[in-house]
Amino acid sequence: MTNRDPVELAAKQAIRDRVLRAIALNRHPGLHFAGHFLGIAWKEVSKASIVMTLADGPHGRNADGSVNLAVLIFLLDVAFASVARTNSPPGSQIATLRMLTEFTGAPLSGPLRVRAEMLGHTRDDVLNQLATSAVVQCGDEIVAYASGSFAALTPPAGSSLSVLPWECAAPHDAAPADEPTLEAGERAILNACDAALRRGSQLSSFIEHFWGGTARLSARGASLRLKLGPHCSNRVGQTNGGIMTGIAAATARAAAPANMRLNNISAWFISPGRGTALRFASRVLHAGRNSALVRTEITTAEGARVMEVVTQHGARR
């Protein structure tokens, strides 16, 4: 395909319109840009559990047609945070402390559905931790089981989280934002979109470039640099934890032996993802006949540690 192919042009324009519509929706309190862009929806909300869905589409798929890992983990993280938020003081910022995701091996294809449940909370800790669990489906198949730990924090000064994401006042029929009206942060989102559309190919899709690009292989493993901006940030200006975890897993998968699939992800969050960029560095700790273990470190451009991720990979039959 070339840029003159009418089908490709229409597909790219549809993604660009989707980005501009998400920008318009993001002008209202509640859900953040990434949630509007992907089109996440809350189907059930209670203190006990949350059910969320995400429609399938080319804007969230890899070049091979599978659901992008960062998209899947993003939805999982938002579901976890939602059920934690229903059990926290109003206006709290929900911070991810730990996530564990076990994949079943079922294909990552079709619409996503997550059911997250509240398990309980710790006692006698200075930082009260909320424990959650979840089941992730693609279509009718279970693709992953997950658990997580979260904390309710006071939002940074100048931030307001008084409107819950599922109570967002944004109109469902909002038109795409007019480009001449874009503010600096909104313009940065559109620039990131246009750059990703230019780089997308049969080997790497739009969403892969929109959220980080493809990992570079080295003798020690693989690495990736994510340029930060509002296209991958939450309402308080910090990089979304689900996006970071998904990118870390994709980088680790690139470092692991080619004949192995991703079995599980264990992620520990140390500090917020802030600044100009994040660096993902994956190193193979063990590579045997049937399994491999990969450690991925996420640091800021200045070298501050943001996350530690360990992934296990298993040989395919």
N, C-alpha and C positions, 0 to 999 in steps of 0.2 A: 504493500500500500504506500501511497504518497500523500502529501498534504492536499493534493488536488482530488483525491478520491472522495466522491460525494458522501458515501456511507461513513467513511472515517471522519469527514468534516462534521457531519450531523451528530455523530457520537461525541466528538470533542465539544461541540457547541452545547449539547445536552448537559455534559458535565460542568461546563463553564456556567451555564444558566443555573444549575443546581447550587454551585458555589455562591453565586450572586444572590440567590434566594435565601440561602443560609445566612448570608451577611445581613440581609434585611431582617430576618427573624431574630438574629442575634442582638439587634438593637433593642429588644424587649427584655426585661428581667426574666431570670429563670434559667432555662437550658442554654448551654454554651454552643459556639459555632460548630464544633465537630459533631455534636449530637444532632443538630439541625441538618448538617450536611449528609450524614448517614441515614437520617430519617428514623431514629429510634422512637419507639412508642411504648408506653406503659399500659398493660392490659389489666393488671391487678395490683393494688397497693394496699398493704396493711402492715401493722407492726410485726406480724409473724412472717410474711413473705411478700415477694415482689415478682411479678411476671412481666418480662419485657420482650419485644420483638424488633427485628430489623429486616426490612425487605432486601432481597437479593438484587444485585444490579451491577453493571460494568464498572461503576464508580468505586466499588469495594472489592473487586476481584483481582487476583494475580493474573499474569499473562497466560497461565495454563487453565484459567477458568475457576480455580479454587478460591474460596473465601480467604482474603488476606488475614494473616495472623494478627496484625495490629488491630484490624477491624473487630475480629472475634474477641480478643482480650479486652479491647476497649468497651465493648458491650457488657462483657462479664464484670469488669471493674465498675461501670456505672450502675449495674444491677446490685452489686455488693454495696456500693456507697448509698444507693437509694434505700435499701432495707436498714442499713446502719443509721441513716438520717432519720428514719421514722422512729428510731429509738434513742434519739439524741436531742439536746436542747434546741429550740428554734434558732435559726440563723447560724448554726455551727458549720465549720468547714470540716468535711470528712476526709481524713488523711489515710491513705493506704499504708499499712505497716508491713504486711506479708501477703503473698498470694501463692497458692500451689494449684497447678492445673495438670490433670492426668488425662491424656488423650486415649480414646478407645481404638483408634485406627480407622474409624468410619470416615468416608470421604467428606471433606469440608466443602460441600456444595449445597446450594439452596438457601432459603430464608432461615435466619437465625432466631432461636427462641431460648431465653434463659429464665429459669426459675431459681431465685435466690431466697434463702431462708435465714432467719435470725436464730443463732444457737444459744447465745448468752454473752456474758461479759466477765472480765476478770475482777478480782477483789484485792484490796489492799495495795494496788499499784498507784503510783503517782499519775501515770498515764493510763487511764481506764481503757482497756481494749475490748472491742466488740467483735465477737466471733461469728462468722457466716459460712454457709455452704451453698453450693449451686450445682445445677445440672444444665448442660448446654446441648441444644439440639440443632441439627441442620436438617430441615424438612422433618421427617418422622424418625430420624435416627439420632441416638445419643452420640455425640462426638467427644464430650469431655465431662469430667466431674471435677469440681473445684472447691477450695476453701480459702478463707481469707481472714485477716485481722485488721481492724480499723480503729481509728481514734477520732473523737470529736474535739476539734480545736477552735479557738477563737480566730475568726478570719483576720488577715492582715488589715492594718489601718487603711481606711478609705474604701474597703470592699464591703459590699452588701449582698448577703445570701438569704434575704428574708423571703424571697419568692422561691418555692420549691420547684425543681425542674419540671415535674409533671403538672404543675399548676401554672406553667408559663402562659403569659397573656398574649403571646404572639399569635396573630391570625393564621389559621391553617391555609388560607388561600392567598397568602402574601405573594406579591409579584417580586421578581428579581430586583435587587437594588440597582438604581441608575448609576452608571460609572462616574459621571461628573459629581455625584453627591458623596462619593466615598471619602472617609477620613483616612488618616495615615495608616492606622492599624488595619483597616478594611482593605486599603490599597495593597498592603503587604500580603494579605491573604490571596488576593486576586493575582498578584505577581507570582506567588508560589504556585498557584494553580496553573498559570500560563507556562511557567518553566517546566512543570511536571507534564503538561500536555505535549510540550515540544520534545521531551526526552522519552516519552512513552513509546514502546515498540512491541514487536512480537515476542521479545525476550523479557521485557519488564513493563509492567502496566503503570497507569496513571497513579494509583494509590501508593504503589511502591516508591515512586519518586516524590509524591506529595508529602509522604511521611518518611523521608530519609534517603531514598535511593537504594541501590543494591550494594551489598557488602563487597569489600576488596579482600581477596585472598592473599595470604602471606605464608612464609615458612612456619610461623608459629600458630596460625589460625586464620582469623578474619577480623576486619574492622569496618566501621561505618561512622560517618559524621552526620549528625542531624542538625541542620540549621533551625534554630528556634524562632518561634513567632506565634501570633494568635491563631494560626491555622491548626496548631497542635496543643493549644493551651486551654486551661479551664478558666473559670470566671475570676480567679484571683491572680491570673497571669503566670501560673506554674504549669509546666508540661504535664499533660495527662499521664497518670501512672499506667493505664492500660496500653496506651500507645507506646510508651517506653518499654514495657514488658514484651509487647508483640514484636517490636523492632529488635530487642535483645535476642528473642527466640529465633527470629529469622537470621540474624547474624551468626548465632550459634549453629544453626542448621547448615549454613554455608561452610562453617569450619569443620563440621563433623564429616565422617566418611560418607561418600556419595550414596552408598548402598543402604544407608540407615534412615529411618524415619524418626521424627520427634515423638518421644514417649511422654515426657513430662517436663514441667517448668516449675522451679522453685525460685521465687523472687523476694528479696528483702529490700525495703525502701529505707534509705539512710537520711537523705536530705532532699529538698525540693529541686526539681529540674529548672534552673534559671540561668540567665545570662544570654550569650549570643549563640552558643552551640553546645551539643553534647557529643561525647565520643564513646562509641561502643567498641570494646575490644574483647574478642572471644579467643580463648586458648583451650586446646584439647588437653584435658587432664589424663584421660585414659581412652585408648582405642583398642578394643579386643575383637575377637571373631564375631561375637553376637551383640555387643553393646559398647557404647562410648559415653564419656562424661565430659561436658564442656562447661568451663567457667567464663562468664561474661561480666566484665566490669564496666560500669557507666560512670563517667566523670564529666565535669564541666570543662569548658575551654581553659579554665585556670587550674585544673587538676583536682578540684574538690570532688570527693566520692559522693555519688548520688544513689546508686543501686548496686547490689550484688545479685547475680542470677546464675543458677546452676541448672543445666538441662541434661537429661538422659536421653540417649538415642539408641534405637534397637534395629538390628539387621532385618531387612524384609525377607519374606519367604521367596 
